[in-house]
Amino acid sequence: MIRGDKRYEVELLFDAEFAETVADTHWHRTQEFIWRDDGSILFRCTVDGLDEIIWWILSMGPHCVVKRPKELAERVKQLAAAVMTKYSK
């Protein structure tokens, strides 16, 4: 949908509470899931740009942690901090 200029290998960790919901949906043509012993899943995909996936990650709230790339984790962290600032006033 929103393509960027650079390709990224993305890894996201979803906690056990959201793992089944995420795994039950076809989100991306390159998606891959790795189930972990604690019930969480590692979601992997390859995306062309980060703008679109950032909003999807943020919609998952505290149930999703960006494992890679570092650039994506930093952008999500900055946006989450900006949201927190708006609600703390």
C-alpha positions in Angstrom: 0.0 0.0 0.0 2.6 2.6 1.1 5.8 1.6 -0.5 9.2 3.1 0.3 12.5 3.1 -1.4 14.2 0.5 0.8 13.5 -3.2 1.6 13.5 -4.3 5.2 13.5 -7.7 6.9 11.1 -7.2 9.8 10.7 -9.3 13.0 8.0 -8.7 15.5 7.3 -10.5 18.7 3.7 -10.9 19.7 2.8 -11.9 23.2 0.7 -15.0 23.9 -2.5 -12.9 24.4 -2.4 -11.7 20.7 -0.4 -14.6 19.1 -3.3 -16.7 17.9 -5.2 -13.7 16.6 -2.2 -12.5 14.6 -1.4 -16.0 13.3 -5.0 -16.5 12.1 -4.8 -13.7 9.6 -2.9 -13.4 6.3 -1.3 -10.0 6.8 1.5 -10.0 4.2 2.5 -12.2 1.2 5.9 -12.8 2.8 4.8 -13.5 6.3 6.2 -16.3 8.4 5.4 -17.3 12.0 7.5 -19.1 14.5 5.6 -20.3 17.6 7.5 -20.0 20.9 7.2 -22.3 24.0 5.6 -19.5 26.0 2.7 -19.1 23.4 4.1 -16.0 21.8 5.0 -15.8 18.1 7.8 -14.3 16.1 6.3 -12.7 13.0 8.7 -12.2 10.1 8.1 -10.5 6.8 9.9 -8.4 4.1 8.5 -4.9 3.4 9.3 -2.1 1.0 9.4 0.8 3.4 8.4 1.2 7.0 5.6 3.8 7.0 2.7 1.4 6.7 3.9 -1.3 9.1 4.5 1.3 11.8 0.8 2.1 12.1 -0.1 -1.6 12.2 2.5 -2.2 15.0 1.2 0.7 17.0 -2.4 -0.6 16.7 -1.3 -3.7 18.6 -0.3 -1.6 21.6 1.8 -3.4 24.2 1.2 -6.8 22.6 3.9 -6.3 19.9 7.6 -5.6 20.2 9.8 -4.8 17.2 12.9 -7.1 17.2 14.3 -5.8 13.9 15.2 -3.6 12.2 16.5 -1.2 14.7 15.3 1.7 12.6 11.7 0.5 12.9 12.0 -0.1 16.6 13.2 3.5 17.1 10.5 5.0 14.9 7.8 3.1 16.8 9.4 4.2 20.1 9.3 7.8 19.1 5.7 7.7 18.0 4.6 5.9 21.1 6.4 8.5 23.2 4.6 11.3 21.3 1.2 9.7 22.0 2.0 9.3 25.6 3.0 13.0 25.9 -0.4 14.0 24.4 -2.3 11.9 27.0 -0.1 13.0 30.0 -1.2 16.6 29.7 
